[in-house]
Amino acid sequence: MSTMLEPIICCCALGAPTITDEEAIATAELFKALGDPARVRLVNLIATNGAVCQCDLIEPVGLSQPTVSHHMKKLVDAGLVQREQRGKWAYFSLKPEAVEKLAAVADLKGACC
């Protein structure tokens, strides 16, 4: 039985000397998760507010509750966000290791002449 690692864990810095196929796929999955403007806005809301109830994410992005749920699932599956159930409400926060890894993935300092 194989275990699937969260994409954020397997990502590789874009400025790395080489990238394996597995790292390239995981990194592409991370960027795919952030490839939707609504998801970028959701990550921004969570990053600037800490743990946020899903009910508080609906109005700021102007989307329906099912659509926000869909986007949040994509972000959780990508390993960027963690979900905590508090009674009937779901709260989302950024994973600290994901924030560090995302910063490392996007680090291209010194890659340009």
ZAMARGU-4260 file (C-alpha; in steps of 0.2 Angstrom, whole numbers, plus 5000, padded with zeros to 4 digits):
<rodrens>
0) 5000/5000/5000 | 5008/5017/4995 | 5006/5032/5005 | 5003/5049/4996 | 5013/5063/5003
5) 5006/5080/5004 | 5012/5091/4989 | 5019/5104/5000 | 5031/5092/5009 | 5038/5086/4992
10) 5040/5102/4984 | 5057/5108/4978 | 5064/5126/4977 | 5063/5132/4959 | 5081/5138/4960
15) 5087/5121/4964 | 5101/5114/4953 | 5090/5099/4948 | 5072/5094/4952 | 5066/5076/4952
20) 5050/5071/4943 | 5042/5068/4960 | 5047/5086/4966 | 5041/5094/4949 | 5024/5085/4951
25) 5022/5090/4969 | 5027/5108/4965 | 5015/5109/4950 | 5001/5103/4962 | 5005/5117/4974
30) 5005/5130/4961 | 4989/5122/4954 | 4981/5124/4971 | 4985/5143/4971 | 4981/5145/4952
35) 4963/5151/4956 | 4961/5169/4962 | 4948/5164/4974 | 4960/5152/4983 | 4973/5165/4983
40) 4961/5177/4992 | 4956/5163/5004 | 4974/5160/5008 | 4976/5179/5011 | 4961/5180/5022
45) 4968/5166/5033 | 4986/5172/5033 | 4980/5189/5039 | 4967/5183/5052 | 4974/5167/5059
50) 4962/5153/5062 | 4946/5158/5052 | 4929/5150/5053 | 4923/5145/5036 | 4907/5155/5038
55) 4918/5170/5039 | 4926/5166/5022 | 4910/5167/5012 | 4906/5185/5011 | 4924/5192/5008
60) 4926/5182/4993 | 4908/5184/4987 | 4906/5165/4984 | 4893/5153/4989 | 4896/5141/5004
65) 4898/5126/4993 | 4910/5134/4982 | 4921/5140/4997 | 4920/5122/5004 | 4927/5116/4987
70) 4941/5129/4987 | 4945/5125/5005 | 4946/5106/5001 | 4958/5110/4987 | 4969/5120/4999
75) 4969/5107/5013 | 4973/5093/5000 | 4988/5103/4994 | 4994/5104/5012 | 4993/5123/5013
80) 4979/5124/5025 | 4974/5114/5040 | 4956/5111/5045 | 4949/5110/5063 | 4931/5105/5067
85) 4924/5115/5082 | 4907/5110/5085 | 4897/5112/5068 | 4910/5124/5061 | 4926/5121/5052
90) 4941/5133/5056 | 4955/5135/5044 | 4973/5140/5047 | 4989/5140/5037 | 5001/5126/5041
95) 5017/5133/5048 | 5028/5121/5038 | 5018/5125/5022 | 5022/5144/5024 | 5040/5140/5026
100) 5040/5128/5012 | 5031/5139/5000 | 5043/5153/5004 | 5057/5141/4999 | 5049/5135/4983
105) 5047/5153/4977 | 5064/5158/4981 | 5073/5162/4965 | 5086/5174/4972 | 5102/5173/4962
110) 5094/5164/4948 | 5094/5179/4936 | 5109/5188/4930
</rodrens>
